Amino acid sequence: MMMEIAVLIVTGTPEIVRLIDNLASLSWFGFSRVLETEADLRALRMVIAAGYDPSGGAALFDRLDEIAQRRRGRTHWLDTHPGFQDRIAGLRQELARIAARGEPLRVISQHFREETDGIAVTVRRVVRLSEAVLVDIEVENTRRDAVRILTVNAALEVGSAEYGLRLRQTTFDGQVPAGSTVRSTLAFHRPPEAVRKATLSLTVLLPGDESRPLLLDVLL
């Protein structure tokens, strides 16, 4: 039998040519599905880094599956691409792994700036983690004397006291020398998933025990 198959391959009969072509195609299906899955996960990380909601990928595939009338939900052995529901499951599993490792679930660059009496505070970046929100700020002091930022009373307010988030941790001791710029990170407990905007509340202490409130918008 093996000799007969060998003779057919050597002679190149049309049936054998088609058989070899089909076998090659079948081997490629699995390989291409792996590539598609890798592309999905790479795209997920790009979405996170760009500041977009990473859950949108799963919503997109669910919508495509709906348009296809749920005919491509699961992967068929002849499919060149994973089924939509399998892709959704893969994205959600990867998000869970990212959260478990404490990696960012969303990174949002921004440039909200407020000034008072020679002090300017700018929100540079917000990073959403599974258990916290990190707010990177920059404090510029153009005065001739040092000032202090009261971070102990820092809060994220979301239109209602129900969602007021007190400061959890900070890399900032609050001191801003004259003519300097200080960068710091403020960590807050993570707000509900639906919350996408908040107000950062800070207090600037000036010489002579004067104080100035600063309120900055923050996109979450």
VOMIDO-250641 format. One record per residue (C-alpha): chain; x, y, z. Coordinates in pm, 1 decimal, m for minus. Layout:
<recs>
[rec A, [X, Y, Z]] ...
</recs>
This chain:
<recs>
[rec A, [0.0, 0.0, 0.0]] [rec A, [276.5, 243.7, 96.0]] [rec A, [458.6, 159.2, m228.2]] [rec A, [143.8, 240.2, m425.8]] [rec A, [107.2, 576.3, m254.7]] [rec A, [475.0, 650.6, m318.4]] [rec A, [431.6, 571.0, m687.7]] [rec A, [126.1, 797.4, m708.0]] [rec A, [317.8, 1084.1, m543.7]] [rec A, [614.7, 1041.3, m775.3]] [rec A, [395.5, 1023.6, m1083.7]] [rec A, [203.8, 1329.8, m968.5]] [rec A, [m149.3, 1215.1, m1047.0]] [rec A, [m417.8, 1487.7, m1010.2]] [rec A, [m581.6, 1304.9, m716.6]] [rec A, [m259.8, 1300.2, m516.3]] [rec A, [m186.2, 1664.1, m599.8]] [rec A, [m529.8, 1761.4, m467.4]] [rec A, [m480.9, 1543.6, m158.9]] [rec A, [m146.6, 1704.4, m75.3]] [rec A, [m292.9, 2048.9, m133.6]] [rec A, [m585.6, 1976.6, 99.7]] [rec A, [m356.7, 1839.3, 370.8]] [rec A, [m138.6, 2148.3, 347.2]] [rec A, [m446.1, 2368.6, 376.8]] [rec A, [m567.0, 2180.6, 683.0]] [rec A, [m229.9, 2221.2, 854.2]] [rec A, [m241.9, 2594.7, 780.3]] [rec A, [m586.0, 2636.1, 941.1]] [rec A, [m454.1, 2564.3, 1288.9]] [rec A, [m147.9, 2781.6, 1233.7]] [rec A, [m354.0, 3076.7, 1108.4]] [rec A, [m592.6, 3048.5, 1404.7]] [rec A, [m295.9, 3073.1, 1641.7]] [rec A, [m179.1, 3385.9, 1459.9]] [rec A, [m527.7, 3538.7, 1481.1]] [rec A, [m543.5, 3471.2, 1855.1]] [rec A, [m200.3, 3627.3, 1905.5]] [rec A, [m314.4, 3928.7, 1703.2]] [rec A, [m622.6, 3965.6, 1924.9]] [rec A, [m412.2, 3969.6, 2242.2]] [rec A, [m159.9, 4211.3, 2092.9]] [rec A, [m442.2, 4442.2, 1987.4]] [rec A, [m584.5, 4424.1, 2339.9]] [rec A, [m259.1, 4555.4, 2485.7]] [rec A, [m245.0, 4832.8, 2225.0]] [rec A, [m598.8, 4936.1, 2317.2]] [rec A, [m504.5, 4949.4, 2688.0]] [rec A, [m190.7, 5155.2, 2616.9]] [rec A, [m389.8, 5396.6, 2396.5]] [rec A, [m635.7, 5465.3, 2679.1]] [rec A, [m942.8, 5299.1, 2531.1]] [rec A, [m1183.5, 5068.1, 2713.6]] [rec A, [m1042.2, 4715.6, 2659.2]] [rec A, [m1386.8, 4556.3, 2698.6]] [rec A, [m1479.4, 4703.3, 2360.1]] [rec A, [m1304.6, 4418.1, 2176.1]] [rec A, [m1535.4, 4155.8, 2324.0]] [rec A, [m1837.2, 4375.6, 2250.5]] [rec A, [m1724.6, 4407.9, 1887.5]] [rec A, [m1691.5, 4031.6, 1836.4]] [rec A, [m2028.7, 3974.5, 2002.2]] [rec A, [m2185.9, 4221.6, 1759.0]] [rec A, [m2016.5, 4049.6, 1462.4]] [rec A, [m2142.1, 3714.9, 1588.4]] [rec A, [m2490.8, 3862.1, 1607.5]] [rec A, [m2465.3, 3990.3, 1248.6]] [rec A, [m2352.7, 3642.1, 1140.9]] [rec A, [m2667.8, 3509.2, 1314.4]] [rec A, [m2457.0, 3315.6, 1566.4]] [rec A, [m2328.1, 3081.3, 1297.5]] [rec A, [m1962.8, 3151.6, 1375.7]] [rec A, [m1969.7, 3149.7, 1753.5]] [rec A, [m1744.0, 2848.0, 1801.4]] [rec A, [m1434.9, 2742.0, 1609.3]] [rec A, [m1490.9, 2475.4, 1343.6]] [rec A, [m1198.4, 2252.4, 1253.4]] [rec A, [m1198.8, 2388.2, 897.3]] [rec A, [m1211.7, 2755.1, 1001.2]] [rec A, [m911.9, 2975.3, 927.3]] [rec A, [m1015.5, 3211.6, 1211.5]] [rec A, [m1130.5, 3137.7, 1567.2]] [rec A, [m1505.0, 3161.8, 1628.5]] [rec A, [m1633.4, 3491.9, 1765.7]] [rec A, [m1735.2, 3349.5, 2104.2]] [rec A, [m1397.2, 3178.0, 2137.2]] [rec A, [m1228.0, 3512.0, 2063.0]] [rec A, [m1445.2, 3683.9, 2323.9]] [rec A, [m1351.4, 3419.1, 2581.6]] [rec A, [m983.4, 3459.8, 2494.2]] [rec A, [m994.4, 3837.9, 2541.9]] [rec A, [m1175.7, 3811.2, 2875.0]] [rec A, [m932.1, 3549.6, 3000.4]] [rec A, [m637.2, 3770.4, 2905.9]] [rec A, [m794.1, 4070.0, 3083.5]] [rec A, [m834.0, 3856.0, 3394.6]] [rec A, [m467.8, 3751.5, 3373.9]] [rec A, [m358.5, 4115.0, 3330.5]] [rec A, [m561.1, 4219.0, 3635.1]] [rec A, [m423.8, 3930.4, 3842.6]] [rec A, [m67.7, 4039.5, 3762.3]] [rec A, [m145.3, 4396.7, 3872.8]] [rec A, [m77.2, 4536.6, 3527.3]] [rec A, [m261.4, 4843.1, 3390.2]] [rec A, [m610.9, 4779.6, 3257.5]] [rec A, [m623.5, 5124.6, 3101.9]] [rec A, [m371.5, 5407.7, 3054.8]] [rec A, [m510.7, 5755.1, 2979.7]] [rec A, [m279.3, 6043.8, 2894.1]] [rec A, [m427.8, 6387.0, 2964.7]] [rec A, [m338.3, 6751.0, 3020.9]] [rec A, [m583.8, 6909.2, 3264.5]] [rec A, [m418.4, 7213.1, 3427.1]] [rec A, [m524.5, 7458.9, 3698.8]] [rec A, [m330.6, 7754.7, 3842.1]] [rec A, [m350.2, 7970.5, 4153.6]] [rec A, [m105.7, 8226.8, 4298.7]] [rec A, [195.3, 8108.9, 4098.3]] [rec A, [121.8, 7737.3, 4148.9]] [rec A, [15.0, 7520.8, 3853.8]] [rec A, [m100.0, 7161.1, 3888.9]] [rec A, [m133.7, 6940.9, 3578.9]] [rec A, [m285.4, 6592.3, 3556.0]] [rec A, [m56.5, 6402.7, 3315.6]] [rec A, [m178.6, 6043.4, 3321.5]] [rec A, [m429.2, 5810.4, 3483.0]] [rec A, [m367.2, 5435.9, 3515.1]] [rec A, [m653.2, 5203.1, 3607.4]] [rec A, [m549.5, 4887.0, 3791.1]] [rec A, [m771.2, 4608.8, 3921.6]] [rec A, [m776.3, 4754.8, 4274.7]] [rec A, [m671.3, 5118.9, 4234.8]] [rec A, [m651.1, 5428.0, 4016.3]] [rec A, [m311.9, 5601.2, 3985.4]] [rec A, [m312.7, 5973.2, 3902.4]] [rec A, [19.2, 6121.2, 3784.4]] [rec A, [40.9, 6494.6, 3857.0]] [rec A, [296.4, 6767.9, 3794.8]] [rec A, [322.6, 7067.3, 4031.5]] [rec A, [503.0, 7379.5, 3908.5]] [rec A, [597.6, 7653.5, 4156.0]] [rec A, [693.9, 7983.7, 3990.4]] [rec A, [693.5, 8170.7, 4322.6]] [rec A, [998.7, 8287.1, 4516.4]] [rec A, [897.9, 8089.2, 4821.4]] [rec A, [821.3, 7724.9, 4886.2]] [rec A, [466.1, 7596.3, 4910.0]] [rec A, [304.1, 7274.8, 5023.4]] [rec A, [32.7, 7064.2, 4863.5]] [rec A, [m194.3, 6894.6, 5115.2]] [rec A, [m223.9, 6548.9, 4965.6]] [rec A, [m369.6, 6406.1, 5284.3]] [rec A, [m704.2, 6559.9, 5188.7]] [rec A, [m682.5, 6468.8, 4819.8]] [rec A, [m1000.2, 6313.0, 4685.5]] [rec A, [m1164.3, 6205.4, 4362.8]] [rec A, [m1521.6, 6332.6, 4359.2]] [rec A, [m1775.2, 6192.6, 4112.0]] [rec A, [m2073.7, 6422.1, 4139.1]] [rec A, [m2195.5, 6243.8, 4450.4]] [rec A, [m2051.3, 6179.4, 4796.2]] [rec A, [m2130.9, 5814.5, 4731.9]] [rec A, [m1833.8, 5793.3, 4496.6]] [rec A, [m1590.4, 6016.0, 4686.9]] [rec A, [m1253.0, 5839.6, 4685.7]] [rec A, [m998.6, 5935.6, 4946.9]] [rec A, [m625.0, 5912.4, 4890.7]] [rec A, [m484.1, 5563.6, 4937.9]] [rec A, [m110.6, 5621.3, 4888.8]] [rec A, [125.1, 5878.7, 4736.7]] [rec A, [488.4, 5922.7, 4632.6]] [rec A, [461.3, 6296.9, 4714.0]] [rec A, [562.7, 6454.1, 5046.4]] [rec A, [378.1, 6772.7, 4949.8]] [rec A, [682.0, 7002.8, 4945.5]] [rec A, [735.6, 7217.6, 4633.4]] [rec A, [1051.4, 7435.6, 4654.6]] [rec A, [1057.1, 7782.1, 4499.4]] [rec A, [1107.0, 7784.8, 4122.2]] [rec A, [1078.3, 7407.3, 4089.7]] [rec A, [859.5, 7141.9, 3928.7]] [rec A, [768.2, 6825.5, 4119.4]] [rec A, [609.0, 6512.7, 3976.5]] [rec A, [411.5, 6267.8, 4185.6]] [rec A, [165.7, 5979.1, 4175.3]] [rec A, [m151.6, 5969.3, 4383.5]] [rec A, [m321.6, 5631.9, 4435.8]] [rec A, [m694.8, 5605.0, 4501.5]] [rec A, [m924.3, 5310.1, 4552.0]] [rec A, [m1076.1, 5214.5, 4219.5]] [rec A, [m1419.5, 5367.4, 4146.7]] [rec A, [m1711.4, 5170.8, 3998.6]] [rec A, [m1651.7, 5056.9, 3640.2]] [rec A, [m1918.0, 5291.0, 3500.4]] [rec A, [m1740.4, 5601.1, 3636.4]] [rec A, [m1538.4, 5764.5, 3359.3]] [rec A, [m1480.4, 6118.2, 3491.1]] [rec A, [m1398.4, 6265.3, 3830.9]] [rec A, [m1268.3, 6582.0, 3995.6]] [rec A, [m932.9, 6580.7, 4173.8]] [rec A, [m946.2, 6797.8, 4485.4]] [rec A, [m620.0, 6939.2, 4627.6]] [rec A, [m529.3, 7217.2, 4870.1]] [rec A, [m229.4, 7450.6, 4823.1]] [rec A, [m76.3, 7590.9, 5144.3]] [rec A, [91.6, 7929.1, 5093.8]] [rec A, [320.6, 8115.0, 5335.5]] [rec A, [127.6, 8288.4, 5613.7]] [rec A, [m110.5, 7991.8, 5652.8]] [rec A, [m310.3, 8092.4, 5349.5]] [rec A, [m468.1, 7811.2, 5151.3]] [rec A, [m609.2, 7777.8, 4801.7]] [rec A, [m830.8, 7496.2, 4672.5]] [rec A, [m752.9, 7338.0, 4335.7]] [rec A, [m1002.4, 7131.0, 4139.0]] [rec A, [m893.4, 6940.7, 3828.7]] [rec A, [m1089.4, 6722.7, 3588.8]] [rec A, [m967.5, 6363.1, 3561.0]] [rec A, [m1069.8, 6112.1, 3293.2]] [rec A, [m1092.3, 5759.6, 3428.3]] 
</recs>
